[in-house]
């Protein structure tokens, strides 16, 4: 364990900034989703990428306690964006 107040090691810095970049990217996708909607070609490609090439149709079940059901992937994605819970899976 490092002493409080000492700089992060190189490995710790990489881990720290990797997580920030991921959250920054996710918030950027949410901004695009909010501006252009789920039918925008870029947003659709990102949704397909997240789902191994196919955007799920119909109801979506999630890992969210208390909110396990969404009518479609678009609604689920907007929910994640508004709650800033970017990495919750279906």
Residue frames as a rotation matrix with the C-alpha (Angstrom) as fourth column:
UNK 1
0.576 0.818 0.000 0.00
0.818 -0.576 0.000 0.00
0.000 0.000 -1.000 0.00
UNK 2
-0.219 -0.623 0.751 1.20
0.591 -0.697 -0.406 3.49
0.776 0.355 0.521 -0.88
UNK 3
-0.673 -0.080 -0.736 1.58
0.668 -0.495 -0.556 6.27
-0.319 -0.865 0.386 1.64
UNK 4
0.504 0.863 0.024 -1.30
0.818 -0.468 -0.334 8.77
-0.277 0.188 -0.942 1.60
UNK 5
0.728 -0.144 -0.671 -0.33
-0.156 -0.987 0.042 11.84
-0.668 0.073 -0.741 -0.42
UNK 6
-0.423 -0.901 0.094 2.20
-0.113 0.156 0.981 10.06
-0.899 0.405 -0.168 -2.64
UNK 7
-0.222 0.325 -0.919 1.75
-0.954 -0.266 0.137 10.01
-0.200 0.908 0.369 -6.42
UNK 8
0.763 0.535 0.363 0.16
-0.394 0.830 -0.394 7.06
-0.512 0.158 0.844 -8.14
UNK 9
-0.291 -0.815 0.501 2.42
0.060 0.507 0.860 4.48
-0.955 0.280 -0.099 -9.72
UNK 10
-0.798 -0.047 -0.600 2.52
-0.576 -0.233 0.784 4.23
-0.177 0.971 0.159 -13.52
UNK 11
-0.842 0.503 -0.194 0.15
0.384 0.812 0.439 1.26
0.378 0.295 -0.877 -13.40
UNK 12
-0.338 0.735 -0.588 -2.25
0.760 -0.156 -0.631 3.06
-0.555 -0.660 -0.506 -11.05
UNK 13
-0.474 0.121 -0.872 -2.27
-0.359 -0.931 0.066 6.11
-0.804 0.345 0.485 -13.36
UNK 14
-0.924 0.128 -0.359 -3.11
-0.306 0.313 0.899 3.90
0.228 0.941 -0.251 -16.35
UNK 15
-0.610 0.736 -0.292 -6.01
0.776 0.629 -0.036 2.30
0.158 -0.249 -0.956 -14.45
UNK 16
-0.325 0.458 -0.827 -7.23
0.462 -0.686 -0.562 5.67
-0.825 -0.565 0.011 -13.20
UNK 17
-0.522 0.074 -0.850 -7.22
-0.567 -0.774 0.281 7.40
-0.637 0.628 0.446 -16.59
UNK 18
-0.964 0.233 -0.132 -8.57
0.056 0.660 0.749 4.35
0.262 0.714 -0.649 -18.41
UNK 19
-0.395 0.871 -0.292 -11.73
0.896 0.294 -0.334 4.50
-0.205 -0.393 -0.896 -16.30
UNK 20
-0.206 0.305 -0.930 -12.09
0.068 -0.943 -0.324 8.27
-0.976 -0.131 0.174 -16.84
UNK 21
-0.830 -0.121 -0.544 -11.77
-0.510 -0.227 0.829 7.89
-0.224 0.966 0.127 -20.59
UNK 22
-0.829 0.558 -0.034 -14.44
0.501 0.770 0.395 5.20
0.247 0.311 -0.918 -20.59
UNK 23
-0.125 0.810 -0.573 -16.91
0.794 -0.265 -0.547 7.35
-0.595 -0.524 -0.610 -18.63
UNK 24
-0.389 -0.070 -0.918 -16.11
-0.286 -0.938 0.193 10.33
-0.875 0.338 0.345 -20.84
UNK 25
-0.973 0.032 -0.229 -16.80
-0.210 0.289 0.934 8.27
0.097 0.957 -0.274 -23.94
UNK 26
-0.564 0.813 -0.142 -20.05
0.823 0.567 -0.025 6.97
0.060 -0.131 -0.990 -22.50
UNK 27
-0.076 0.550 -0.832 -21.23
0.450 -0.725 -0.521 10.49
-0.890 -0.414 -0.192 -21.63
UNK 28
-0.693 -0.212 -0.689 -20.38
-0.473 -0.588 0.656 11.62
-0.544 0.781 0.308 -25.18
UNK 29
-0.903 0.429 -0.040 -22.53
0.279 0.654 0.703 8.82
0.327 0.624 -0.710 -26.60
UNK 30
-0.249 0.844 -0.475 -25.33
0.899 0.018 -0.438 9.93
-0.361 -0.535 -0.763 -24.28
UNK 31
-0.328 0.082 -0.941 -25.00
-0.108 -0.993 -0.049 13.47
-0.939 0.086 0.334 -25.58
UNK 32
-0.922 -0.030 -0.386 -25.29
-0.387 0.049 0.921 12.19
-0.008 0.998 -0.056 -29.16
UNK 33
-0.704 0.696 -0.138 -28.26
0.680 0.718 0.150 10.03
0.204 0.012 -0.979 -28.18
UNK 34
-0.157 0.645 -0.748 -29.99
0.649 -0.504 -0.570 13.01
-0.744 -0.575 -0.340 -26.59
UNK 35
-0.446 -0.092 -0.890 -29.31
-0.383 -0.879 0.283 15.30
-0.809 0.468 0.357 -29.54
UNK 36
-0.635 0.024 -0.772 -30.07
-0.770 0.061 0.635 12.91
0.062 0.998 -0.020 -32.40
UNK 37
0.408 0.858 0.311 -32.11
-0.880 0.461 -0.118 10.05
-0.245 -0.226 0.943 -30.96
UNK 38
0.050 -0.343 0.938 -31.73
-0.262 0.902 0.344 6.31
-0.964 -0.263 -0.045 -31.25
UNK 39
0.769 0.321 0.553 -32.32
0.393 0.446 -0.805 6.25
-0.505 0.836 0.216 -35.00
UNK 40
0.629 -0.637 -0.445 -29.21
-0.738 -0.669 -0.085 8.29
-0.243 0.382 -0.892 -35.78
UNK 41
0.780 -0.307 -0.546 -26.81
-0.164 0.741 -0.651 6.09
0.604 0.597 0.527 -37.82
UNK 42
-0.290 -0.944 0.155 -23.86
-0.427 -0.018 -0.904 6.70
0.856 -0.329 -0.398 -35.47
UNK 43
-0.255 0.288 0.923 -25.93
-0.956 0.069 -0.286 5.96
-0.146 -0.955 0.258 -32.36
UNK 44
0.809 0.584 -0.068 -27.32
-0.585 0.785 -0.203 2.82
-0.066 0.204 0.977 -34.02
UNK 45
0.387 -0.749 -0.538 -23.80
-0.182 0.510 -0.841 1.63
0.904 0.423 0.062 -34.86
UNK 46
-0.560 -0.594 0.577 -22.71
-0.657 -0.105 -0.747 2.15
0.504 -0.797 -0.332 -31.26
UNK 47
0.160 0.714 0.682 -25.79
-0.923 0.353 -0.153 0.27
-0.350 -0.605 0.715 -30.01
UNK 48
0.868 0.107 -0.485 -25.04
-0.351 0.823 -0.446 -2.55
0.351 0.557 0.752 -32.44
UNK 49
-0.103 -0.984 -0.146 -21.43
-0.354 0.173 -0.919 -2.64
0.930 -0.043 -0.366 -31.27
UNK 50
-0.468 -0.031 0.883 -22.58
-0.882 -0.042 -0.469 -2.90
0.052 -0.999 -0.008 -27.66
UNK 51
0.301 0.726 0.618 -24.86
-0.669 0.623 -0.406 -5.80
-0.680 -0.291 0.673 -28.59
UNK 52
-0.442 -0.624 0.644 -22.53
0.006 0.716 0.698 -7.83
-0.897 0.312 -0.313 -30.82
UNK 53
-0.989 -0.140 0.051 -23.98
0.063 -0.081 0.995 -6.48
-0.135 0.987 0.089 -34.06
UNK 54
-0.399 0.914 0.077 -27.73
0.490 0.141 0.861 -6.58
0.776 0.381 -0.504 -33.37
UNK 55
-0.784 0.255 0.566 -29.84
-0.556 -0.693 -0.459 -4.10
0.275 -0.674 0.685 -31.41
UNK 56
-0.883 0.469 -0.033 -32.26
0.435 0.789 -0.434 -6.12
-0.178 -0.397 -0.900 -29.26
UNK 57
-0.568 0.789 0.233 -35.92
-0.272 -0.448 0.852 -5.76
0.777 0.420 0.469 -30.17
UNK 58
0.315 0.854 -0.414 -38.83
0.212 0.362 0.908 -5.80
0.925 -0.374 -0.067 -27.79
UNK 59
0.945 0.156 0.287 -38.68
-0.227 -0.316 0.921 -5.77
0.235 -0.936 -0.264 -24.00
UNK 60
-0.017 -0.998 -0.058 -35.30
-0.163 0.060 -0.985 -5.46
0.987 -0.007 -0.163 -22.30
UNK 61
0.926 0.153 -0.345 -34.45
0.297 0.272 0.915 -6.99
0.234 -0.950 0.206 -18.94
UNK 62
0.270 -0.854 0.444 -31.59
-0.344 -0.516 -0.784 -5.35
0.900 0.059 -0.433 -17.06
UNK 63
-0.239 -0.484 -0.842 -29.42
0.683 0.532 -0.500 -5.88
0.690 -0.694 0.204 -14.02
UNK 64
-0.649 0.011 0.761 -31.01
-0.328 -0.906 -0.267 -2.84
0.686 -0.422 0.592 -12.35
UNK 65
-0.744 0.436 -0.506 -32.60
0.667 0.521 -0.533 -3.68
0.031 -0.734 -0.678 -9.01
UNK 66
-0.312 0.735 -0.602 -36.12
0.351 -0.500 -0.792 -2.26
-0.883 -0.458 -0.102 -8.88
UNK 67
0.340 0.386 -0.858 -36.16
-0.669 -0.542 -0.509 -1.35
-0.661 0.747 0.074 -12.58
UNK 68
-0.341 -0.593 0.729 -35.60
-0.031 0.782 0.622 -4.62
-0.939 0.190 -0.286 -14.38
UNK 69
-0.065 0.468 0.881 -37.83
0.873 0.455 -0.178 -4.04
-0.484 0.758 -0.438 -17.43
UNK 70
-0.434 -0.042 -0.900 -37.73
-0.301 -0.935 0.189 -1.57
-0.849 0.353 0.393 -20.33
UNK 71
0.591 0.801 0.095 -39.95
-0.176 0.242 -0.954 -1.62
-0.788 0.547 0.284 -23.45
UNK 72
0.914 -0.347 0.211 -36.95
0.313 0.270 -0.911 -1.44
0.259 0.898 0.355 -25.83
UNK 73
0.132 -0.966 -0.220 -33.19
0.991 0.135 -0.001 -0.90
0.030 -0.218 0.975 -25.97
UNK 74
-0.265 -0.183 0.947 -33.57
0.378 -0.923 -0.073 2.80
0.887 0.339 0.314 -26.77
UNK 75
0.660 0.587 0.470 -35.55
-0.234 -0.434 0.870 3.41
0.714 -0.684 -0.149 -23.56
UNK 76
0.809 -0.439 -0.391 -33.02
0.585 0.537 0.607 1.41
-0.056 -0.720 0.692 -21.58
UNK 77
-0.146 -0.928 0.344 -30.15
0.930 -0.247 -0.273 3.44
0.338 0.280 0.899 -23.07
UNK 78
-0.014 0.218 0.976 -31.86
-0.009 -0.976 0.218 6.75
1.000 -0.006 0.016 -22.30
UNK 79
0.934 0.353 -0.055 -32.43
0.022 0.096 0.995 5.55
0.357 -0.931 0.082 -18.74
UNK 80
0.398 -0.866 -0.302 -28.72
0.915 0.349 0.202 4.77
-0.069 -0.357 0.932 -18.33
UNK 81
-0.342 -0.555 0.758 -27.83
0.653 -0.721 -0.234 8.19
0.676 0.415 0.609 -19.73
UNK 82
0.298 0.528 0.795 -30.20
-0.171 -0.790 0.588 10.18
0.939 -0.311 -0.145 -17.54
UNK 83
0.997 0.081 -0.003 -29.05
-0.018 0.255 0.967 8.32
0.079 -0.964 0.255 -14.42
UNK 84
0.335 -0.941 -0.051 -25.37
-0.873 -0.289 -0.392 8.41
0.354 0.175 -0.919 -15.48
UNK 85
0.212 -0.220 0.952 -25.18
-0.457 0.839 0.296 4.67
-0.864 -0.498 0.078 -14.93
UNK 86
0.165 -0.174 -0.971 -23.44
-0.972 -0.193 -0.131 4.10
-0.165 0.966 -0.201 -18.25
UNK 87
-0.588 -0.640 -0.495 -22.18
-0.733 0.680 -0.007 0.57
0.341 0.359 -0.869 -17.79
UNK 88
-0.222 0.612 0.759 -25.29
-0.548 0.566 -0.616 -1.29
-0.807 -0.552 0.210 -16.63
UNK 89
-0.949 -0.207 -0.239 -25.89
-0.314 0.531 0.787 -4.30
-0.036 0.822 -0.569 -18.82
UNK 90
0.078 0.975 -0.208 -29.02
-0.981 0.113 0.160 -5.83
0.180 0.192 0.965 -20.27
